[in-house]
Amino acid sequence: MTQYDERVQLQRDKLAAEEWAERPKSLHIHRIDSMWYETDESKKFLENGNVTDIQYNNGLIKRNQNGKVVHVFGEEITGEELIRAYVRGGQ
């Protein structure tokens, strides 16, 4: 049965990585326009007050204002790249 150990472990890692990907990595409440990921389009939300930027383990940053997602930054990592990121340091 050891012939399937690698496949079983890969499936375990995949399921764990998918769960891990949805967890917040960091949370930042601010009103500054100098974030490394800021764009001209996203700066307009700062005119309306503070924003909450939540960075997730899957690579996305979701900007919230007044309880609603108003902008999404980045590209979501998936598949093998997500599994590698999880195995490398996400556990």
Backbone as XML, in Angstrom:
<?xml version="1.0"?>
<chain id="A" units="angstrom">
  <residue number="1" name="MET">
    <atom name="N" x="0.807" y="-1.201" z="0.000"/>
    <atom name="CA" x="0.000" y="0.000" z="0.000"/>
    <atom name="C" x="0.853" y="1.270" z="0.000"/>
  </residue>
  <residue number="2" name="THR">
    <atom name="N" x="2.148" y="1.119" z="0.192"/>
    <atom name="CA" x="2.985" y="2.315" z="0.207"/>
    <atom name="C" x="3.034" y="3.008" z="-1.150"/>
  </residue>
  <residue number="3" name="GLN">
    <atom name="N" x="2.585" y="2.337" z="-2.191"/>
    <atom name="CA" x="2.589" y="2.941" z="-3.521"/>
    <atom name="C" x="1.656" y="4.139" z="-3.608"/>
  </residue>
  <residue number="4" name="TYR">
    <atom name="N" x="0.699" y="4.225" z="-2.695"/>
    <atom name="CA" x="-0.265" y="5.321" z="-2.715"/>
    <atom name="C" x="0.027" y="6.403" z="-1.672"/>
  </residue>
  <residue number="5" name="ASP">
    <atom name="N" x="1.049" y="6.204" z="-0.860"/>
    <atom name="CA" x="1.359" y="7.156" z="0.207"/>
    <atom name="C" x="1.579" y="8.573" z="-0.325"/>
  </residue>
  <residue number="6" name="GLU">
    <atom name="N" x="2.301" y="8.688" z="-1.412"/>
    <atom name="CA" x="2.604" y="10.008" z="-1.965"/>
    <atom name="C" x="1.326" y="10.703" z="-2.459"/>
  </residue>
  <residue number="7" name="ARG">
    <atom name="N" x="0.446" y="9.964" z="-3.107"/>
    <atom name="CA" x="-0.825" y="10.534" z="-3.579"/>
    <atom name="C" x="-1.718" y="10.951" z="-2.421"/>
  </residue>
  <residue number="8" name="VAL">
    <atom name="N" x="-1.759" y="10.137" z="-1.401"/>
    <atom name="CA" x="-2.579" y="10.451" z="-0.233"/>
    <atom name="C" x="-2.048" y="11.702" z="0.453"/>
  </residue>
  <residue number="9" name="GLN">
    <atom name="N" x="-0.724" y="11.793" z="0.604"/>
    <atom name="CA" x="-0.130" y="12.974" z="1.229"/>
    <atom name="C" x="-0.387" y="14.227" z="0.398"/>
  </residue>
  <residue number="10" name="LEU">
    <atom name="N" x="-0.310" y="14.109" z="-0.925"/>
    <atom name="CA" x="-0.586" y="15.246" z="-1.793"/>
    <atom name="C" x="-2.022" y="15.723" z="-1.616"/>
  </residue>
  <residue number="11" name="GLN">
    <atom name="N" x="-2.959" y="14.796" z="-1.518"/>
    <atom name="CA" x="-4.363" y="15.173" z="-1.314"/>
    <atom name="C" x="-4.561" y="15.825" z="0.059"/>
  </residue>
  <residue number="12" name="ARG">
    <atom name="N" x="-3.894" y="15.310" z="1.081"/>
    <atom name="CA" x="-3.956" y="15.927" z="2.414"/>
    <atom name="C" x="-3.432" y="17.360" z="2.367"/>
  </residue>
  <residue number="13" name="ASP">
    <atom name="N" x="-2.283" y="17.521" z="1.720"/>
    <atom name="CA" x="-1.687" y="18.861" z="1.602"/>
    <atom name="C" x="-2.594" y="19.787" z="0.812"/>
  </residue>
  <residue number="14" name="LYS">
    <atom name="N" x="-3.224" y="19.284" z="-0.230"/>
    <atom name="CA" x="-4.113" y="20.105" z="-1.053"/>
    <atom name="C" x="-5.294" y="20.600" z="-0.235"/>
  </residue>
  <residue number="15" name="LEU">
    <atom name="N" x="-5.934" y="19.715" z="0.494"/>
    <atom name="CA" x="-7.087" y="20.095" z="1.311"/>
    <atom name="C" x="-6.688" y="21.078" z="2.412"/>
  </residue>
  <residue number="16" name="ALA">
    <atom name="N" x="-5.563" y="20.817" z="3.046"/>
    <atom name="CA" x="-5.098" y="21.718" z="4.103"/>
    <atom name="C" x="-4.713" y="23.079" z="3.525"/>
  </residue>
  <residue number="17" name="ALA">
    <atom name="N" x="-4.083" y="23.092" z="2.352"/>
    <atom name="CA" x="-3.675" y="24.351" z="1.724"/>
    <atom name="C" x="-4.889" y="25.177" z="1.319"/>
  </residue>
  <residue number="18" name="GLU">
    <atom name="N" x="-5.928" y="24.533" z="0.820"/>
    <atom name="CA" x="-7.143" y="25.254" z="0.435"/>
    <atom name="C" x="-7.802" y="25.906" z="1.646"/>
  </residue>
  <residue number="19" name="GLU">
    <atom name="N" x="-7.799" y="25.225" z="2.765"/>
    <atom name="CA" x="-8.350" y="25.797" z="3.999"/>
    <atom name="C" x="-7.473" y="26.949" z="4.493"/>
  </residue>
  <residue number="20" name="TRP">
    <atom name="N" x="-6.160" y="26.738" z="4.471"/>
    <atom name="CA" x="-5.195" y="27.741" z="4.897"/>
    <atom name="C" x="-5.282" y="29.002" z="4.043"/>
  </residue>
  <residue number="21" name="ALA">
    <atom name="N" x="-5.524" y="28.836" z="2.746"/>
    <atom name="CA" x="-5.560" y="29.960" z="1.803"/>
    <atom name="C" x="-6.622" y="30.986" z="2.153"/>
  </residue>
  <residue number="22" name="GLU">
    <atom name="N" x="-7.705" y="30.565" z="2.764"/>
    <atom name="CA" x="-8.812" y="31.460" z="3.083"/>
    <atom name="C" x="-8.619" y="32.210" z="4.400"/>
  </residue>
  <residue number="23" name="ARG">
    <atom name="N" x="-7.585" y="31.874" z="5.131"/>
    <atom name="CA" x="-7.342" y="32.533" z="6.418"/>
    <atom name="C" x="-6.609" y="33.853" z="6.224"/>
  </residue>
  <residue number="24" name="PRO">
    <atom name="N" x="-6.958" y="34.845" z="7.027"/>
    <atom name="CA" x="-6.239" y="36.127" z="6.938"/>
    <atom name="C" x="-4.779" y="35.985" z="7.359"/>
  </residue>
  <residue number="25" name="LYS">
    <atom name="N" x="-3.930" y="36.661" z="6.634"/>
    <atom name="CA" x="-2.503" y="36.711" z="6.948"/>
    <atom name="C" x="-2.197" y="37.979" z="7.738"/>
  </residue>
  <residue number="26" name="SER">
    <atom name="N" x="-2.865" y="39.082" z="7.359"/>
    <atom name="CA" x="-2.684" y="40.336" z="8.080"/>
    <atom name="C" x="-3.915" y="41.213" z="7.903"/>
  </residue>
  <residue number="27" name="LEU">
    <atom name="N" x="-4.045" y="42.160" z="8.823"/>
    <atom name="CA" x="-5.172" y="43.092" z="8.816"/>
    <atom name="C" x="-4.610" y="44.479" z="9.063"/>
  </residue>
  <residue number="28" name="HIS">
    <atom name="N" x="-5.033" y="45.425" z="8.232"/>
    <atom name="CA" x="-4.498" y="46.778" z="8.345"/>
    <atom name="C" x="-5.644" y="47.769" z="8.172"/>
  </residue>
  <residue number="29" name="ILE">
    <atom name="N" x="-5.907" y="48.566" z="9.184"/>
    <atom name="CA" x="-6.917" y="49.615" z="9.116"/>
    <atom name="C" x="-6.172" y="50.933" z="8.977"/>
  </residue>
  <residue number="30" name="HIS">
    <atom name="N" x="-6.489" y="51.684" z="7.923"/>
    <atom name="CA" x="-5.701" y="52.880" z="7.651"/>
    <atom name="C" x="-6.450" y="53.861" z="6.762"/>
  </residue>
  <residue number="31" name="ARG">
    <atom name="N" x="-5.755" y="54.951" z="6.507"/>
    <atom name="CA" x="-6.245" y="55.973" z="5.588"/>
    <atom name="C" x="-5.047" y="56.598" z="4.855"/>
  </residue>
  <residue number="32" name="ILE">
    <atom name="N" x="-4.064" y="55.781" z="4.538"/>
    <atom name="CA" x="-2.876" y="56.277" z="3.849"/>
    <atom name="C" x="-2.867" y="55.750" z="2.407"/>
  </residue>
  <residue number="33" name="ASP">
    <atom name="N" x="-2.257" y="56.513" z="1.526"/>
    <atom name="CA" x="-2.259" y="56.124" z="0.115"/>
    <atom name="C" x="-0.892" y="55.644" z="-0.373"/>
  </residue>
  <residue number="34" name="SER">
    <atom name="N" x="-0.063" y="55.189" z="0.541"/>
    <atom name="CA" x="1.283" y="54.768" z="0.153"/>
    <atom name="C" x="1.536" y="53.274" z="0.355"/>
  </residue>
  <residue number="35" name="MET">
    <atom name="N" x="0.477" y="52.488" z="0.404"/>
    <atom name="CA" x="0.661" y="51.040" z="0.532"/>
    <atom name="C" x="1.329" y="50.514" z="-0.738"/>
  </residue>
  <residue number="36" name="TRP">
    <atom name="N" x="2.131" y="49.485" z="-0.629"/>
    <atom name="CA" x="2.885" y="48.967" z="-1.778"/>
    <atom name="C" x="1.985" y="48.475" z="-2.896"/>
  </residue>
  <residue number="37" name="TYR">
    <atom name="N" x="0.766" y="48.127" z="-2.581"/>
    <atom name="CA" x="-0.157" y="47.589" z="-3.576"/>
    <atom name="C" x="-1.177" y="48.618" z="-4.065"/>
  </residue>
  <residue number="38" name="GLU">
    <atom name="N" x="-1.090" y="49.830" z="-3.563"/>
    <atom name="CA" x="-2.063" y="50.881" z="-3.889"/>
    <atom name="C" x="-2.036" y="51.231" z="-5.378"/>
  </residue>
  <residue number="39" name="THR">
    <atom name="N" x="-3.206" y="51.500" z="-5.937"/>
    <atom name="CA" x="-3.320" y="51.947" z="-7.324"/>
    <atom name="C" x="-4.062" y="53.283" z="-7.347"/>
  </residue>
  <residue number="40" name="ASP">
    <atom name="N" x="-3.996" y="53.949" z="-8.468"/>
    <atom name="CA" x="-4.732" y="55.213" z="-8.591"/>
    <atom name="C" x="-6.226" y="54.972" z="-8.386"/>
  </residue>
  <residue number="41" name="GLU">
    <atom name="N" x="-6.716" y="53.870" z="-8.907"/>
    <atom name="CA" x="-8.137" y="53.536" z="-8.771"/>
    <atom name="C" x="-8.530" y="53.276" z="-7.314"/>
  </residue>
  <residue number="42" name="SER">
    <atom name="N" x="-7.675" y="52.601" z="-6.577"/>
    <atom name="CA" x="-8.013" y="52.245" z="-5.201"/>
    <atom name="C" x="-7.882" y="53.418" z="-4.229"/>
  </residue>
  <residue number="43" name="LYS">
    <atom name="N" x="-7.114" y="54.438" z="-4.594"/>
    <atom name="CA" x="-6.926" y="55.595" z="-3.714"/>
    <atom name="C" x="-8.225" y="56.362" z="-3.493"/>
  </residue>
  <residue number="44" name="LYS">
    <atom name="N" x="-9.161" y="56.257" z="-4.424"/>
    <atom name="CA" x="-10.410" y="57.026" z="-4.310"/>
    <atom name="C" x="-11.225" y="56.624" z="-3.077"/>
  </residue>
  <residue number="45" name="PHE">
    <atom name="N" x="-11.070" y="55.403" z="-2.614"/>
    <atom name="CA" x="-11.823" y="54.956" z="-1.440"/>
    <atom name="C" x="-11.345" y="55.650" z="-0.163"/>
  </residue>
  <residue number="46" name="LEU">
    <atom name="N" x="-10.107" y="56.098" z="-0.159"/>
    <atom name="CA" x="-9.551" y="56.759" z="1.012"/>
    <atom name="C" x="-10.190" y="58.123" z="1.255"/>
  </residue>
  <residue number="47" name="GLU">
    <atom name="N" x="-10.760" y="58.689" z="0.219"/>
    <atom name="CA" x="-11.443" y="59.982" z="0.360"/>
    <atom name="C" x="-12.685" y="59.871" z="1.249"/>
  </residue>
  <residue number="48" name="ASN">
    <atom name="N" x="-13.221" y="58.649" z="1.357"/>
    <atom name="CA" x="-14.440" y="58.416" z="2.140"/>
    <atom name="C" x="-14.147" y="57.975" z="3.569"/>
  </residue>
  <residue number="49" name="GLY">
    <atom name="N" x="-12.887" y="57.978" z="3.979"/>
    <atom name="CA" x="-12.538" y="57.584" z="5.342"/>
    <atom name="C" x="-11.637" y="56.374" z="5.382"/>
  </residue>
  <residue number="50" name="ASN">
    <atom name="N" x="-11.550" y="55.779" z="6.565"/>
    <atom name="CA" x="-10.681" y="54.619" z="6.769"/>
    <atom name="C" x="-11.133" y="53.424" z="5.959"/>
  </residue>
  <residue number="51" name="VAL">
    <atom name="N" x="-10.153" y="52.578" z="5.619"/>
    <atom name="CA" x="-10.411" y="51.313" z="4.950"/>
    <atom name="C" x="-9.761" y="50.202" z="5.770"/>
  </residue>
  <residue number="52" name="THR">
    <atom name="N" x="-10.246" y="48.998" z="5.584"/>
    <atom name="CA" x="-9.655" y="47.823" z="6.212"/>
    <atom name="C" x="-9.143" y="46.921" z="5.107"/>
  </residue>
  <residue number="53" name="ASP">
    <atom name="N" x="-7.841" y="46.708" z="5.072"/>
    <atom name="CA" x="-7.231" y="45.830" z="4.082"/>
    <atom name="C" x="-6.894" y="44.507" z="4.764"/>
  </residue>
  <residue number="54" name="ILE">
    <atom name="N" x="-7.459" y="43.436" z="4.233"/>
    <atom name="CA" x="-7.204" y="42.100" z="4.779"/>
    <atom name="C" x="-6.416" y="41.314" z="3.737"/>
  </residue>
  <residue number="55" name="GLN">
    <atom name="N" x="-5.204" y="40.922" z="4.118"/>
    <atom name="CA" x="-4.366" y="40.118" z="3.239"/>
    <atom name="C" x="-4.571" y="38.651" z="3.605"/>
  </residue>
  <residue number="56" name="TYR">
    <atom name="N" x="-4.845" y="37.830" z="2.604"/>
    <atom name="CA" x="-5.090" y="36.409" z="2.814"/>
    <atom name="C" x="-3.885" y="35.584" z="2.377"/>
  </residue>
  <residue number="57" name="ASN">
    <atom name="N" x="-3.806" y="34.376" z="2.875"/>
    <atom name="CA" x="-2.691" y="33.493" z="2.540"/>
    <atom name="C" x="-2.676" y="33.105" z="1.063"/>
  </residue>
  <residue number="58" name="ASN">
    <atom name="N" x="-3.784" y="33.273" z="0.359"/>
    <atom name="CA" x="-3.843" y="32.915" z="-1.055"/>
    <atom name="C" x="-3.323" y="34.021" z="-1.970"/>
  </residue>
  <residue number="59" name="GLY">
    <atom name="N" x="-2.816" y="35.112" z="-1.394"/>
    <atom name="CA" x="-2.226" y="36.178" z="-2.181"/>
    <atom name="C" x="-3.128" y="37.373" z="-2.419"/>
  </residue>
  <residue number="60" name="LEU">
    <atom name="N" x="-4.415" y="37.260" z="-2.128"/>
    <atom name="CA" x="-5.329" y="38.370" z="-2.346"/>
    <atom name="C" x="-5.331" y="39.338" z="-1.175"/>
  </residue>
  <residue number="61" name="ILE">
    <atom name="N" x="-5.588" y="40.597" z="-1.473"/>
    <atom name="CA" x="-5.819" y="41.617" z="-0.455"/>
    <atom name="C" x="-7.188" y="42.208" z="-0.758"/>
  </residue>
  <residue number="62" name="LYS">
    <atom name="N" x="-8.096" y="42.099" z="0.198"/>
    <atom name="CA" x="-9.443" y="42.630" z="0.013"/>
    <atom name="C" x="-9.609" y="43.887" z="0.839"/>
  </residue>
  <residue number="63" name="ARG">
    <atom name="N" x="-9.990" y="44.968" z="0.152"/>
    <atom name="CA" x="-10.213" y="46.247" z="0.820"/>
    <atom name="C" x="-11.697" y="46.368" z="1.150"/>
  </residue>
  <residue number="64" name="ASN">
    <atom name="N" x="-11.960" y="46.605" z="2.434"/>
    <atom name="CA" x="-13.325" y="46.764" z="2.923"/>
    <atom name="C" x="-13.530" y="48.196" z="3.404"/>
  </residue>
  <residue number="65" name="GLN">
    <atom name="N" x="-14.749" y="48.668" z="3.196"/>
    <atom name="CA" x="-15.124" y="49.975" z="3.722"/>
    <atom name="C" x="-16.618" y="49.929" z="4.020"/>
  </residue>
  <residue number="66" name="ASN">
    <atom name="N" x="-16.953" y="50.323" z="5.229"/>
    <atom name="CA" x="-18.350" y="50.300" z="5.682"/>
    <atom name="C" x="-18.989" y="48.920" z="5.525"/>
  </residue>
  <residue number="67" name="GLY">
    <atom name="N" x="-18.204" y="47.884" z="5.840"/>
    <atom name="CA" x="-18.721" y="46.525" z="5.837"/>
    <atom name="C" x="-18.841" y="45.868" z="4.476"/>
  </residue>
  <residue number="68" name="LYS">
    <atom name="N" x="-18.318" y="46.485" z="3.433"/>
    <atom name="CA" x="-18.410" y="45.922" z="2.087"/>
    <atom name="C" x="-17.024" y="45.865" z="1.446"/>
  </residue>
  <residue number="69" name="VAL">
    <atom name="N" x="-16.804" y="44.813" z="0.639"/>
    <atom name="CA" x="-15.561" y="44.727" z="-0.126"/>
    <atom name="C" x="-15.674" y="45.719" z="-1.281"/>
  </residue>
  <residue number="70" name="VAL">
    <atom name="N" x="-14.722" y="46.673" z="-1.329"/>
    <atom name="CA" x="-14.781" y="47.705" z="-2.362"/>
    <atom name="C" x="-13.684" y="47.542" z="-3.420"/>
  </residue>
  <residue number="71" name="HIS">
    <atom name="N" x="-12.657" y="46.741" z="-3.107"/>
    <atom name="CA" x="-11.576" y="46.543" z="-4.081"/>
    <atom name="C" x="-10.805" y="45.281" z="-3.714"/>
  </residue>
  <residue number="72" name="VAL">
    <atom name="N" x="-10.293" y="44.579" z="-4.720"/>
    <atom name="CA" x="-9.463" y="43.398" z="-4.501"/>
    <atom name="C" x="-8.144" y="43.593" z="-5.237"/>
  </residue>
  <residue number="73" name="PHE">
    <atom name="N" x="-7.044" y="43.382" z="-4.526"/>
    <atom name="CA" x="-5.702" y="43.515" z="-5.086"/>
    <atom name="C" x="-5.092" y="42.131" z="-5.273"/>
  </residue>
  <residue number="74" name="GLY">
    <atom name="N" x="-4.219" y="42.003" z="-6.246"/>
    <atom name="CA" x="-3.419" y="40.801" z="-6.411"/>
    <atom name="C" x="-4.106" y="39.709" z="-7.198"/>
  </residue>
  <residue number="75" name="GLU">
    <atom name="N" x="-3.383" y="38.612" z="-7.312"/>
    <atom name="CA" x="-3.882" y="37.426" z="-7.986"/>
    <atom name="C" x="-3.856" y="36.269" z="-7.005"/>
  </residue>
  <residue number="76" name="GLU">
    <atom name="N" x="-4.890" y="35.487" z="-7.041"/>
    <atom name="CA" x="-5.007" y="34.343" z="-6.136"/>
    <atom name="C" x="-4.107" y="33.210" z="-6.616"/>
  </residue>
  <residue number="77" name="ILE">
    <atom name="N" x="-3.320" y="32.664" z="-5.692"/>
    <atom name="CA" x="-2.515" y="31.498" z="-6.045"/>
    <atom name="C" x="-3.361" y="30.249" z="-5.826"/>
  </residue>
  <residue number="78" name="THR">
    <atom name="N" x="-3.209" y="29.299" z="-6.721"/>
    <atom name="CA" x="-4.008" y="28.070" z="-6.673"/>
    <atom name="C" x="-3.129" y="26.887" z="-7.059"/>
  </residue>
  <residue number="79" name="GLY">
    <atom name="N" x="-3.717" y="25.719" z="-7.001"/>
    <atom name="CA" x="-3.066" y="24.504" z="-7.483"/>
    <atom name="C" x="-1.759" y="24.191" z="-6.792"/>
  </residue>
  <residue number="80" name="GLU">
    <atom name="N" x="-0.796" y="23.767" z="-7.608"/>
    <atom name="CA" x="0.501" y="23.352" z="-7.073"/>
    <atom name="C" x="1.242" y="24.495" z="-6.390"/>
  </residue>
  <residue number="81" name="GLU">
    <atom name="N" x="1.076" y="25.704" z="-6.923"/>
    <atom name="CA" x="1.739" y="26.858" z="-6.304"/>
    <atom name="C" x="1.219" y="27.090" z="-4.886"/>
  </residue>
  <residue number="82" name="LEU">
    <atom name="N" x="-0.079" y="26.934" z="-4.700"/>
    <atom name="CA" x="-0.677" y="27.078" z="-3.366"/>
    <atom name="C" x="-0.165" y="25.990" z="-2.429"/>
  </residue>
  <residue number="83" name="ILE">
    <atom name="N" x="-0.109" y="24.772" z="-2.911"/>
    <atom name="CA" x="0.380" y="23.660" z="-2.079"/>
    <atom name="C" x="1.825" y="23.906" z="-1.670"/>
  </residue>
  <residue number="84" name="ARG">
    <atom name="N" x="2.653" y="24.371" z="-2.613"/>
    <atom name="CA" x="4.063" y="24.670" z="-2.282"/>
    <atom name="C" x="4.158" y="25.764" z="-1.224"/>
  </residue>
  <residue number="85" name="ALA">
    <atom name="N" x="3.345" y="26.809" z="-1.354"/>
    <atom name="CA" x="3.368" y="27.902" z="-0.370"/>
    <atom name="C" x="2.944" y="27.390" z="1.001"/>
  </residue>
  <residue number="86" name="TYR">
    <atom name="N" x="1.961" y="26.529" z="1.034"/>
    <atom name="CA" x="1.487" y="25.975" z="2.303"/>
    <atom name="C" x="2.555" y="25.087" z="2.936"/>
  </residue>
  <residue number="87" name="VAL">
    <atom name="N" x="3.105" y="24.185" z="2.164"/>
    <atom name="CA" x="4.114" y="23.252" z="2.685"/>
    <atom name="C" x="5.372" y="24.002" z="3.129"/>
  </residue>
  <residue number="88" name="ARG">
    <atom name="N" x="5.729" y="25.061" z="2.387"/>
    <atom name="CA" x="6.930" y="25.827" z="2.674"/>
    <atom name="C" x="6.843" y="26.566" z="3.996"/>
  </residue>
  <residue number="89" name="GLY">
    <atom name="N" x="5.673" y="27.080" z="4.352"/>
    <atom name="CA" x="5.644" y="27.846" z="5.589"/>
    <atom name="C" x="4.276" y="28.075" z="6.169"/>
  </residue>
  <residue number="90" name="GLY">
    <atom name="N" x="3.255" y="27.532" z="5.577"/>
    <atom name="CA" x="1.915" y="27.834" z="6.027"/>
    <atom name="C" x="1.354" y="26.947" z="7.120"/>
  </residue>
  <residue number="91" name="GLN">
    <atom name="N" x="2.071" y="25.916" z="7.464"/>
    <atom name="CA" x="1.507" y="24.960" z="8.417"/>
    <atom name="C" x="1.512" y="25.463" z="9.826"/>
  </residue>
</chain>
